[in-house]
Amino acid sequence: MTKLYVGNLPHSATDSSLSDFVTNAGFKVASASVIKDKLTGAARGFGFVELSEDEDLQRAVTGLNGQSLEGRALTVNEARPARTGGFSAKRNGSGRESGGYGRD
């Protein structure tokens, strides 16, 4: 399946409104999710849409990028795998770990 990142969503966006928007643009949606703040539950302004397997990624990006949803021009790109967060330790010549925040 093809997964899209959709940015600059209005804070009133829901999973179903995002799905409806992409469906109304002529694409088959397998799932849509608006990312929400863990503490407040408010939409964070971006989400992901998984298109059906037979959908063309480039056609979807070209067709949806810059389109307006509730007065906001959307940013649409291919979704990329999440990066791992945090710091990683590096080993110096003695085999000990060095590095970390504020240290060399």
C-alpha distances in whole Angstrom, upper triangle without the diagonal:
4,7,10,13,16,20,23,22,26,27,27,23,21,18,19,21,17,15,18,19,15,16,19,18,16,13,11,10,8,10,13,15,18,19,23,26,27,31,31,28,28,24,24,23,19,16,12,10,7,6,6,4,8,8,10,10,13,14,13,14,18,18,17,19,23,22,25,24,27,29,27,25,21,20,16,15,12,11,13,14,17,20,23,25,29,32,32,35,36,39,42,45,46,43,43,41,41,40,38,39,42,43,43
4,7,10,13,16,20,20,23,24,25,21,20,17,18,19,16,14,17,17,13,14,18,16,15,11,11,10,9,11,12,14,17,18,22,25,26,30,30,27,26,23,22,21,17,14,10,8,6,5,7,6,9,7,8,6,10,11,10,11,14,15,14,15,19,19,22,21,25,26,24,22,18,16,13,11,8,8,11,12,15,19,21,24,28,30,31,34,36,38,42,44,46,43,43,40,40,38,37,37,40,41,42
4,7,10,13,17,16,20,21,22,18,17,14,16,17,13,13,16,15,12,14,17,16,16,12,12,10,10,9,9,11,13,14,18,21,22,26,26,23,22,19,18,17,13,10,7,6,4,6,9,10,12,10,11,8,11,13,10,10,14,15,13,14,17,18,20,19,22,24,21,19,16,14,10,9,6,6,8,10,13,16,19,21,25,28,29,32,34,37,40,43,44,41,41,38,38,36,34,34,37,39,39
4,6,10,13,13,17,18,19,16,16,14,15,15,12,12,15,13,10,13,16,14,15,12,12,11,11,11,9,11,12,13,17,20,22,25,25,22,21,17,16,14,11,8,5,5,6,8,11,13,14,11,11,8,10,11,8,8,11,12,10,10,14,14,16,16,19,20,17,16,12,10,7,6,5,5,9,11,13,16,19,21,25,28,29,33,34,37,40,43,45,42,42,38,38,36,34,34,36,38,39
4,6,10,11,14,16,17,14,15,13,16,15,11,13,16,14,12,15,17,16,17,15,15,13,14,12,10,10,10,11,14,17,19,22,22,20,18,14,13,11,7,6,5,7,9,11,15,16,18,15,15,11,13,14,11,9,13,13,11,10,13,14,15,15,18,18,15,14,10,8,6,5,6,5,8,11,12,14,18,19,23,25,27,31,32,36,39,42,43,41,40,37,36,33,31,31,34,36,36
4,7,7,11,13,14,11,12,12,14,13,9,11,13,11,10,14,15,14,16,14,15,13,15,13,10,10,9,10,13,16,19,22,21,18,16,13,11,9,6,5,6,7,11,12,16,18,19,16,16,13,14,15,11,9,12,12,9,8,10,11,12,11,14,15,12,10,7,6,5,7,9,8,12,14,15,17,20,21,25,28,30,33,35,39,41,45,46,44,43,39,39,36,33,32,35,37,38
4,5,9,11,13,11,13,13,16,14,11,14,16,13,13,17,18,16,19,18,19,17,19,16,13,12,10,10,13,15,18,20,19,17,15,11,9,6,4,7,9,11,14,16,20,22,23,20,19,16,17,17,14,12,14,15,11,9,10,11,11,11,13,13,10,9,6,5,6,9,11,11,13,16,15,17,20,21,24,27,29,32,34,38,41,44,46,43,42,38,37,34,32,31,33,35,37
4,6,9,11,10,13,14,16,14,12,15,17,14,15,18,18,17,20,20,21,19,21,19,15,14,11,12,13,15,19,20,19,17,14,11,9,5,6,9,12,14,18,19,23,25,26,23,22,19,19,20,17,14,16,16,12,11,10,11,10,9,11,10,7,7,5,6,9,12,15,14,17,19,19,20,23,23,26,28,31,35,37,40,43,46,48,46,44,41,39,36,33,32,34,37,38
4,6,8,6,9,11,13,10,9,12,13,11,13,16,16,16,19,18,20,17,19,16,13,11,9,10,11,14,17,19,17,15,12,8,8,5,5,8,11,12,16,18,22,24,25,22,22,20,20,20,17,15,17,16,12,12,11,11,9,7,9,10,7,8,6,8,10,13,16,15,18,20,19,22,24,24,27,30,33,36,39,42,45,48,50,47,46,42,41,38,35,34,36,39,40
4,5,6,9,12,13,11,10,14,14,12,15,18,17,18,21,21,22,20,21,19,15,13,10,12,12,14,17,18,16,14,11,8,9,6,8,11,14,15,19,21,24,27,28,25,25,23,24,23,20,19,20,19,15,15,14,13,10,7,7,8,7,9,9,12,14,17,20,19,22,23,22,25,27,26,29,32,35,39,41,45,47,51,52,50,48,44,43,40,37,35,38,41,42
4,5,8,12,14,11,11,15,16,15,17,20,20,20,24,23,24,21,22,19,15,13,9,10,9,11,14,15,12,11,7,5,7,6,9,11,15,17,20,22,26,29,30,27,28,25,26,26,23,21,23,22,18,18,17,16,14,11,10,12,10,13,13,15,16,19,21,20,22,24,22,24,26,25,28,31,34,38,40,44,46,50,51,49,47,43,42,39,36,34,36,39,41
4,7,10,11,9,10,14,14,13,16,18,18,19,22,22,23,20,21,18,15,13,10,12,11,13,16,17,13,11,8,7,10,9,11,12,15,17,20,22,25,28,30,27,28,26,27,26,23,22,24,22,19,19,18,17,14,10,9,12,11,14,14,17,18,21,23,22,24,26,24,27,29,28,31,34,37,41,43,47,50,53,54,52,50,46,45,42,39,37,40,43,45
4,7,8,6,7,10,11,10,13,15,15,16,19,18,19,16,18,15,11,10,7,10,10,13,16,17,15,12,10,7,9,8,9,9,12,13,16,18,21,25,26,23,24,22,24,23,19,19,21,19,16,17,16,15,12,9,9,12,11,13,12,14,15,18,20,19,22,23,22,25,27,27,30,33,36,39,42,45,48,52,53,50,49,45,44,41,39,37,40,42,44
4,5,5,6,8,10,11,13,14,15,17,19,18,18,14,15,12,9,8,6,9,10,13,15,17,15,11,10,8,11,10,10,9,11,12,15,17,20,23,25,22,24,22,24,24,20,20,23,21,17,19,19,17,15,12,12,15,15,16,15,17,17,19,20,19,21,22,22,25,26,27,30,33,36,39,42,45,48,52,53,50,48,45,45,42,39,38,40,43,45
4,6,5,6,9,10,11,12,14,16,17,15,15,11,12,8,5,5,5,9,10,14,16,18,17,13,12,10,12,12,11,8,9,9,12,14,16,20,22,20,21,20,22,22,18,19,21,20,17,18,19,17,17,13,15,18,17,18,15,17,16,18,18,17,20,20,20,23,25,26,29,33,35,38,41,44,47,51,52,49,47,44,44,41,39,38,41,43,45
4,5,5,6,8,10,10,12,14,15,14,13,11,12,9,7,8,9,13,14,18,19,21,20,16,15,13,16,15,14,12,12,11,13,14,16,20,21,19,22,21,23,22,18,19,22,19,17,19,20,17,16,13,14,18,17,18,16,18,17,20,20,19,22,23,23,27,29,29,33,36,38,42,44,48,51,54,55,52,51,48,48,45,42,41,44,47,48
4,5,5,6,9,10,10,12,15,14,14,12,14,12,9,10,9,13,14,18,20,22,20,16,15,12,15,13,13,11,12,11,14,15,18,21,22,20,22,20,22,21,17,18,20,17,14,17,17,14,13,10,11,14,14,15,14,16,16,19,20,19,23,24,24,27,29,30,33,37,39,43,45,49,52,55,56,53,52,48,48,45,43,41,44,47,48
4,5,5,6,9,10,11,13,12,12,10,12,10,6,8,7,11,13,17,19,22,20,17,15,12,13,11,10,8,9,8,11,12,15,19,20,17,18,17,19,18,14,15,17,15,12,14,15,12,12,9,11,14,13,13,11,13,12,15,16,15,19,20,21,24,27,27,31,34,36,40,42,46,49,52,53,50,49,46,45,43,40,39,42,44,46
4,5,5,6,9,10,11,10,9,6,9,7,5,8,10,13,16,19,21,24,22,19,18,15,17,15,13,10,10,7,9,10,12,16,17,15,17,16,18,17,13,15,17,15,12,15,17,14,14,12,14,17,16,16,14,15,14,16,16,16,19,21,22,25,28,29,32,36,37,41,43,47,50,53,54,51,50,47,47,44,42,41,44,46,47
4,6,5,6,9,10,10,10,9,11,11,9,12,13,16,18,22,24,26,24,21,20,17,19,17,15,13,13,11,13,12,14,18,18,16,18,18,20,18,14,16,18,15,13,16,17,14,13,11,13,16,16,16,15,17,16,18,19,19,23,24,25,29,31,32,36,39,41,45,47,50,53,56,58,55,54,51,50,48,45,44,47,49,51
4,6,5,6,9,9,11,10,13,12,10,12,13,16,18,22,24,27,25,21,19,16,18,15,14,12,12,11,13,13,15,19,19,16,17,16,17,16,12,14,15,12,9,12,13,10,10,8,10,13,13,13,11,14,13,16,17,18,21,24,24,28,30,32,35,38,40,44,46,49,52,55,57,54,53,50,49,47,44,43,46,48,49
4,5,5,7,6,8,7,11,10,9,12,13,16,19,23,25,28,26,23,21,18,19,16,14,12,11,8,10,9,12,15,15,12,13,13,14,12,9,11,12,10,8,11,13,10,11,10,14,16,15,14,11,13,11,13,14,15,19,21,23,26,29,30,34,37,39,42,44,47,50,53,55,52,52,48,48,45,43,42,45,47,48
4,5,5,5,6,6,10,11,10,14,15,19,22,25,27,30,28,25,23,20,22,19,17,15,14,10,11,10,11,14,14,12,14,14,16,14,11,14,15,12,11,14,16,13,14,13,16,18,18,17,15,17,15,17,17,18,22,24,25,29,32,33,37,40,41,45,47,50,53,56,58,55,54,51,51,48,46,45,48,50,51
4,5,7,9,10,14,14,13,16,17,21,23,27,29,32,30,26,25,21,23,20,19,17,16,13,15,13,15,18,17,14,16,16,17,15,12,15,15,12,11,14,15,12,13,12,14,16,17,16,15,17,16,18,19,20,24,27,28,31,34,36,39,42,44,48,50,53,56,59,61,58,57,54,53,51,48,47,50,53,53
4,6,9,11,14,15,14,17,18,21,24,27,30,32,31,27,25,22,23,20,18,17,16,13,14,12,14,17,16,12,13,14,14,11,9,11,11,8,8,11,13,10,11,11,15,16,16,14,13,15,13,16,17,19,22,25,27,30,33,35,38,41,43,46,48,51,54,57,59,56,56,52,52,49,47,46,49,51,52
4,7,9,13,15,15,18,20,23,26,29,32,35,33,30,28,25,25,23,20,18,17,13,14,11,12,14,13,10,12,13,14,11,9,12,12,9,10,14,16,13,15,15,18,20,19,18,16,17,15,17,17,19,23,25,27,31,34,36,39,42,44,47,49,52,55,58,60,57,56,53,53,50,48,48,51,53,53
4,6,10,12,12,16,18,21,24,27,30,33,31,28,27,23,24,21,19,16,14,10,10,7,8,11,10,7,9,10,12,9,7,11,12,10,10,13,16,14,16,16,19,21,20,18,16,17,14,15,15,16,20,22,24,28,31,33,36,39,40,44,46,49,52,54,56,53,53,50,50,47,46,45,48,50,50
4,7,9,11,15,17,20,23,27,29,32,31,27,26,23,24,22,19,16,14,10,9,6,6,9,9,7,10,12,14,12,10,14,15,13,13,16,19,17,19,18,21,23,22,21,18,19,16,17,16,17,20,22,24,28,30,32,36,39,40,44,45,48,52,54,56,53,52,49,50,47,46,45,48,50,51
4,6,7,11,14,17,20,24,25,28,27,24,23,20,21,19,17,13,11,7,6,5,6,10,11,9,12,12,15,14,11,14,16,14,13,16,19,17,18,17,20,22,21,20,17,18,15,15,15,15,18,19,21,25,27,29,33,36,37,41,43,46,49,52,53,50,50,47,47,45,43,42,46,47,48
4,7,11,14,17,20,23,24,27,27,23,23,20,22,21,17,14,11,8,5,5,5,9,11,10,14,14,17,16,14,16,19,18,16,19,22,20,22,20,23,25,24,23,20,20,17,17,15,15,18,18,20,24,26,28,32,35,36,39,41,44,48,50,52,48,48,45,45,43,41,41,45,46,47
4,7,10,13,16,19,20,24,23,20,20,17,18,17,14,11,8,6,5,7,9,12,14,13,16,15,18,18,15,16,19,18,16,18,21,19,20,18,21,23,22,21,18,18,16,16,15,14,16,17,18,22,24,26,29,32,34,37,39,43,46,49,50,47,46,43,43,41,39,39,42,44,45
4,7,10,13,16,18,21,20,17,16,13,14,14,11,7,6,4,6,9,11,14,17,15,17,15,18,18,14,15,18,17,14,16,18,17,17,15,17,20,18,18,15,15,13,14,14,12,16,16,17,21,23,24,28,31,33,36,39,42,45,48,49,46,45,42,42,40,37,37,40,42,43
4,6,9,13,14,17,17,13,13,10,11,11,9,5,5,6,9,12,15,18,20,18,20,18,20,20,17,17,20,19,16,17,19,18,18,15,17,20,18,18,15,15,14,15,15,13,15,16,15,19,21,22,25,28,30,34,36,40,43,46,47,44,43,40,40,37,35,34,37,39,41
4,6,10,12,15,14,11,10,7,8,8,6,4,7,9,12,15,18,21,23,21,22,19,21,22,18,17,21,20,16,17,18,17,16,14,15,17,15,16,13,14,13,15,16,13,16,17,16,19,21,21,24,28,30,34,36,40,43,46,47,44,43,39,39,36,33,32,35,38,39
4,7,9,12,12,9,9,6,6,7,6,5,8,11,14,17,20,23,25,23,24,21,23,24,20,19,22,22,19,18,20,19,19,16,17,19,17,18,15,15,15,16,16,13,15,15,13,16,18,18,21,24,27,30,33,36,39,43,44,41,39,36,36,33,30,29,32,34,36
4,6,9,8,5,5,4,5,8,9,9,12,15,17,21,24,26,29,26,27,25,27,27,24,23,26,25,22,21,22,22,21,18,18,20,18,20,17,18,18,19,20,17,18,18,16,18,19,18,21,25,27,31,34,37,40,44,45,42,40,36,36,33,30,29,32,34,36
4,6,6,5,5,6,6,10,11,12,15,18,21,24,27,29,32,30,31,28,29,30,27,26,29,28,25,24,24,24,23,20,20,22,20,21,19,20,20,22,22,19,20,20,17,18,19,17,19,23,26,29,32,36,39,42,43,40,38,34,34,31,28,26,29,32,34
4,6,6,8,10,10,13,14,14,17,20,22,25,28,30,33,31,32,30,32,33,29,28,31,31,28,27,28,28,26,24,24,26,24,25,23,23,23,24,24,21,21,20,17,19,18,17,19,22,25,28,32,35,38,41,42,39,37,33,33,30,27,26,29,31,34
4,6,8,11,11,15,16,17,20,23,25,29,32,34,37,35,36,33,35,36,32,31,34,34,30,29,30,30,28,25,25,27,25,27,25,25,26,27,28,24,25,24,21,22,21,19,20,24,27,30,33,37,39,43,43,41,38,35,34,32,28,26,29,32,35
4,5,9,10,13,15,16,20,22,25,28,31,34,36,34,35,33,34,35,31,30,33,32,29,28,28,28,26,23,22,24,22,25,23,24,25,27,27,25,26,25,22,24,24,22,23,27,30,33,36,40,42,46,46,44,41,38,37,35,31,29,32,35,37
4,7,9,12,13,14,17,19,22,25,28,31,33,31,32,30,32,32,28,28,31,30,26,26,26,26,24,20,20,22,21,23,21,22,23,24,25,22,24,23,21,23,23,22,24,27,30,34,37,40,43,47,47,44,42,39,38,36,32,31,33,36,39
4,6,9,11,12,16,18,21,24,27,30,32,30,31,28,30,30,27,26,28,27,24,23,23,23,20,17,17,19,17,20,18,19,21,23,24,21,23,23,21,23,24,22,25,28,31,35,38,41,44,48,48,46,43,40,39,36,33,31,34,37,39
4,6,8,9,12,15,18,21,24,27,29,27,27,25,26,27,23,22,24,24,20,20,20,19,17,14,14,16,14,16,15,16,17,19,20,18,20,21,19,21,22,21,24,27,30,34,37,40,43,47,48,45,43,39,39,36,33,31,34,36,38
4,6,8,12,15,18,21,25,27,29,27,27,24,25,26,22,21,23,23,19,18,19,19,17,15,15,17,14,16,14,14,15,17,19,16,18,18,16,18,20,19,21,24,27,31,34,37,40,43,45,42,40,37,36,33,29,28,30,33,35
4,7,11,14,17,20,23,26,27,24,24,22,22,23,19,18,20,20,16,15,15,15,14,12,12,13,10,12,10,11,12,15,17,15,17,18,17,19,21,20,23,26,29,33,35,39,41,45,46,44,42,38,37,34,31,30,32,35,37
4,7,10,14,16,20,22,24,21,21,18,19,20,17,15,18,18,14,13,14,14,14,12,14,15,12,12,9,9,10,11,13,11,14,15,14,16,19,19,22,25,28,31,34,37,40,43,45,42,41,37,36,33,31,29,32,35,36
4,7,10,13,17,19,21,18,19,16,18,19,15,14,17,17,14,14,15,15,15,13,15,17,14,14,11,11,10,11,12,10,12,14,13,16,19,19,23,26,28,32,34,37,40,44,45,42,41,38,37,34,32,31,34,36,37
4,7,10,13,15,18,15,16,13,16,16,13,12,16,16,13,13,16,16,16,15,18,19,17,16,12,11,9,10,9,7,10,12,12,16,18,20,23,26,28,32,34,37,40,43,45,42,41,38,37,35,33,32,35,37,38
4,6,10,12,14,12,13,11,14,14,11,11,15,14,11,13,16,15,16,15,18,20,17,17,13,13,10,10,10,9,12,14,15,19,21,23,27,30,31,35,37,40,43,46,48,45,44,41,41,38,36,36,39,41,41
4,7,9,11,10,12,10,14,14,11,12,16,15,14,15,19,18,19,18,21,23,21,20,16,16,12,12,10,9,12,13,15,19,21,24,27,30,31,35,37,40,43,46,47,44,44,41,41,39,37,37,40,42,42
4,6,8,6,9,8,12,12,9,11,14,13,13,15,18,17,19,19,22,24,22,20,17,16,13,13,11,11,14,16,18,22,25,27,31,34,34,38,40,43,46,48,50,47,47,44,44,42,40,40,43,45,45
4,6,6,9,10,14,13,11,14,17,16,16,18,22,20,23,22,25,27,25,24,21,20,17,16,14,14,17,18,21,24,27,30,33,36,37,40,42,44,48,50,52,49,49,46,46,44,43,43,46,47,48
4,6,8,10,13,13,12,15,17,17,17,20,23,23,25,25,28,30,28,26,23,22,18,17,14,15,17,18,21,24,27,30,33,36,36,40,41,43,47,49,50,47,48,45,46,44,42,43,46,47,47
4,7,9,12,12,11,15,16,16,17,19,23,22,25,25,28,30,28,26,23,22,19,18,15,17,19,21,24,27,30,33,37,39,39,42,44,46,49,51,53,50,51,48,48,47,45,46,49,50,50
4,6,9,8,8,11,13,12,13,16,19,18,21,21,25,26,25,22,19,19,15,14,13,15,17,19,22,26,29,31,35,37,38,41,42,45,48,51,53,50,50,47,47,45,44,44,47,48,48
4,6,5,6,9,10,11,12,14,18,18,21,22,25,26,24,21,19,17,14,13,11,14,16,19,22,25,28,31,34,37,37,40,41,44,47,49,51,49,49,46,46,44,43,43,46,47,47
4,5,5,6,9,10,11,12,16,16,19,20,24,24,22,19,16,14,11,9,7,10,13,16,19,21,25,27,31,33,34,37,38,41,44,46,48,46,46,43,43,40,39,39,42,43,43
4,5,5,6,8,10,10,14,15,18,20,24,24,21,18,16,14,10,9,8,12,14,18,21,23,26,29,32,34,35,38,39,42,45,47,49,47,47,44,44,41,40,40,42,44,44
4,6,5,6,8,10,13,13,17,19,22,22,21,18,15,14,11,11,11,14,17,20,23,26,29,32,35,37,38,42,42,46,48,51,53,50,50,47,47,44,43,43,45,47,47
4,5,5,6,8,12,11,15,16,19,20,18,15,13,12,8,9,9,12,15,19,21,24,27,29,33,35,36,40,41,44,47,50,52,49,49,46,45,43,41,41,43,45,45
4,6,5,6,9,10,14,15,19,19,16,13,11,9,6,6,7,10,14,17,19,22,25,27,31,33,34,38,39,42,44,47,49,47,47,43,43,40,39,38,41,42,42
4,6,6,9,10,13,16,19,19,17,13,11,10,8,9,11,14,17,21,23,25,29,30,34,36,37,41,41,45,47,50,52,50,50,46,46,43,41,41,43,45,45
4,6,8,8,11,13,17,17,16,13,11,11,9,11,13,16,19,22,24,27,30,32,36,38,39,43,44,47,50,53,55,52,52,49,48,45,44,43,45,47,47
4,6,5,9,10,14,14,12,10,7,8,6,9,11,14,17,21,22,25,28,29,33,35,37,41,42,46,48,51,53,51,50,47,46,43,41,40,43,45,45
4,6,9,11,14,14,11,8,6,5,5,7,11,13,16,20,21,23,27,28,31,33,35,39,40,43,46,49,51,49,48,45,44,41,39,38,40,42,43
4,6,9,12,11,9,5,5,6,7,11,14,16,19,23,23,25,29,30,33,35,37,41,42,45,48,51,53,51,50,46,45,42,40,39,41,43,44
4,7,10,9,8,5,6,8,9,13,16,17,21,24,25,27,31,31,35,37,39,43,44,48,50,53,56,53,52,49,48,45,43,41,43,46,46
4,6,6,5,4,6,10,11,15,18,19,23,26,26,28,32,32,35,38,40,44,45,49,51,55,57,54,53,50,48,45,43,41,43,46,47
4,5,5,7,7,11,12,16,19,19,23,25,25,28,31,31,34,37,39,43,45,49,51,55,56,54,53,49,48,45,42,41,43,46,47
4,6,9,10,14,15,19,22,22,26,28,28,30,33,33,35,38,41,45,47,51,53,57,58,56,54,51,50,46,44,42,44,47,48
4,7,9,13,15,19,22,23,26,29,28,31,33,33,36,39,41,45,47,51,53,56,58,56,54,51,49,46,43,41,43,46,48
4,6,9,12,16,19,20,23,25,25,27,30,30,32,35,38,41,43,47,49,53,54,52,51,47,46,42,40,38,40,43,44
4,7,10,13,17,18,21,24,24,26,29,29,32,34,37,40,42,46,48,51,53,51,50,46,45,42,39,38,39,42,43
4,6,10,13,14,17,20,20,23,26,26,29,32,34,38,39,43,46,49,51,48,47,44,43,39,37,36,38,40,41
4,7,10,11,14,17,18,20,23,24,27,29,31,35,36,40,42,45,47,45,44,41,40,36,34,33,35,38,38
4,7,9,12,15,16,19,22,23,27,29,31,35,36,39,42,45,47,45,44,40,40,37,35,34,36,38,39
4,6,9,12,14,16,20,22,25,27,29,32,33,37,39,42,44,42,41,38,37,35,33,32,35,37,37
4,6,10,12,15,18,21,24,26,27,31,32,35,38,40,43,40,40,37,36,34,32,32,35,36,36
4,7,9,12,15,17,21,23,24,28,29,33,36,38,40,38,37,34,34,31,30,29,32,34,34
4,6,9,12,15,18,20,21,25,26,29,32,35,37,34,34,30,30,28,27,27,30,31,31
4,6,9,12,16,18,19,22,24,27,30,33,34,31,31,28,28,26,25,25,28,29,30
4,6,9,13,15,16,20,22,25,28,31,33,30,29,26,26,24,22,22,25,27,27
4,6,10,12,13,16,18,22,25,28,29,26,26,22,22,20,18,19,22,23,23
4,7,9,10,14,16,19,22,26,27,24,23,19,20,18,16,16,20,21,22
4,7,9,13,15,19,22,25,26,24,22,18,18,16,13,14,17,18,20
4,7,10,13,17,19,23,24,21,19,16,15,13,10,10,14,15,17
4,7,10,13,16,19,20,18,16,12,11,9,7,8,11,12,13
4,7,10,13,16,17,15,13,10,10,8,7,10,13,13,13
4,7,10,13,14,11,10,6,6,6,6,10,13,11,11
4,7,10,11,9,8,6,6,6,9,12,14,12,10
4,7,8,6,6,4,6,8,11,15,16,13,11
4,6,6,6,6,6,9,13,16,16,13,10
4,5,7,9,10,13,16,20,20,16,13
4,5,9,10,13,17,20,20,17,15
4,7,9,13,15,19,20,17,15
4,6,10,13,16,17,14,13
4,7,9,13,14,11,11
4,7,10,11,8,7
4,7,8,5,5
4,6,6,7
4,6,8
4,7
4
